[in-house]
Amino acid sequence: MKTHDIDSAWSNRYKAKVDRVSPHSKRHAFERFDSCFLGVSLQNRNFVRPKLAGVVQWIGRRFPHCTVLIGDTIHRITLEVTQGLVPEVALEEALALGREFIERERRVFERWSGQTEFSFVTCGEIQQRPAYGGYHRHLVRLFETDIPFNESVESFSYAH
């Protein structure tokens, strides 16, 4: 990556703001925590420079630790729907896009590494963990039986 590319990310800054806090009861207290979570939606305009740089700067000024979740295997569904890819090809492409994002944007996060320790995890890595299957089955059951939970998921999916 050229230095110019990184420098231009800082010169054209966006300011990050809090849109939502979960759970909502922590809306006015979340900055007292020592860690945060940033979910990255691949190929989403909110996660390209310089917007990403603004978000990372905001985190860097507030939290000593941040887990960055790369939504690689979730993005497979988007690729299937928008590009008509078969599931296996969409998964390979989504995993590659996740790796590329981490490699391409690593320096954006490194700029704040003195203030914040950023750790990266992908959805694909989480899905390989032994406990994942049980959690997934529980969420599917909740989605099928808990109407407010189902409506919350559906509402979020339509909004994003």
N, C-alpha and C positions, 0 to 999 in steps of 0.2 A: 504494500500500500504506500502510496506517495505521501510525503509529509504534507504536501499541499491539501490533499483530501482531508486529512485530520484537522489541519488548521482551519479550513473553510467550515468545518463542522462547528468550531467554537466561535467563529466570527459572525455567523448568522444564527444567533441563539433564539431558542423558544423558551418560554417560561413554563414550567410544569406546575400544575395545581392538583389538588385533591378532588377527585370526582366522586369516588365512593370509598367507604371504609366498611370492611366486614369483620366482625359483626358491627352493625350500625351503632350499638351501644358504646363502642370505642371511638366514635367519630372525633371526640374532643380530647382523647387521651392517647391516641396511637403513637404520637411522637415521643412518648415517655419510654417506649420499648427500645431495646437495643438491637433489634433486627427487623427486617422487612422482607417482603416477598414481591418479586416483579415477574409477572407472567408475560411472556413474549409471544405474540401471535405472528407467525411467519408471513412474509409478503403483505404485511399490513402497513398502511401509510403512517401509522402512529409509531412505528418502530424503525424508521429510517432516519438517517442524519438529516438535519440537525435536531429533530424532535427527540430522538433517543438520547442525544447528548444533554438536552435539557432535563429529561427525566433522571438520567444518571447523576447529573449535577445536584438536582433536588435531593435525591437519596443520599449522595455523598455528604451533604451538609447536615443530615439528620440522623443517620443510622451507622453504627460501627460495623454491622454485618447485614448482608443482603443475599438471599437466595434467588437466583434468576432461573426461572423455569422456561425452557424452550419447548414450545408446543409442536414438536416435530410430528409425532405419530397422529396427533389430532388433526394436523394440517393435511394429512392424507385424505380426509373426507372432502375438504375443500378442493383438492386437486381432482378427485374423482368427479365431483359435481361440475366444477368450472371448466375442466379440460377433458372430461370424458375418459380419464385414465382408468384402466382396470385396477382393482385393489392392490395387487402385488407391485405393479409399476408405480402407482401413486405412493405406496409406502416407501419404496426405494428413493423416489424423488424427494419426498418429505424428509426422510432421514438425511439425505445429502444437503437439503436446504438448511436444516438445523445445524449441521456441521459447518457449513459455509457461513451462516450468520455468526456463530461463535468466533470463527477465525477472522472474519471481516471486521467485526465490531469490537474485538477484544481490546484494542487500544482506547476505545471510548471509555471502557470500564477501568482500564489501567490508569487512566488520567486521575481517577479518584481513589486509587488503591492505598494511598497514604491515610485517607480518612475512613474508607469502607473496605471491608474484605468481601469481595463478590465471589460467590461460589455458583457454578453453573451445574444444572441438572436438566436432563431432557425427559420428556414424557416417555420416550422409548426406554430409558434407563429405569425409570420408576416401574414401568410395566414388566420389567424382568425380575423385580424383587419378589421373593416368596409370598409376602403378605398381600400383594396387589390383587390376586384373584379373589380373595375374601372381601376386600373393600369394594371391588368392582361389582361382585354379586349383590352386595348389600345396597349399593347405589342403584343398581338396576331394579331391585325389589322396591326401594323407596320411590323411584320414578313411577313404577307401575301401581303402587298402592297409596301413596301419600299425595293427595291432590294439590295442597299448597306447594310442596316440593316440585311436583311436576310442572305446575304453572310458573314457578320461579325459573326453572330451567328453560322452559319454552319461551318465556318473556325475554330472558337474557339472549337466547339464540336468535330471536327476531331482531333484537336491538343491535346485535353485533354480527 
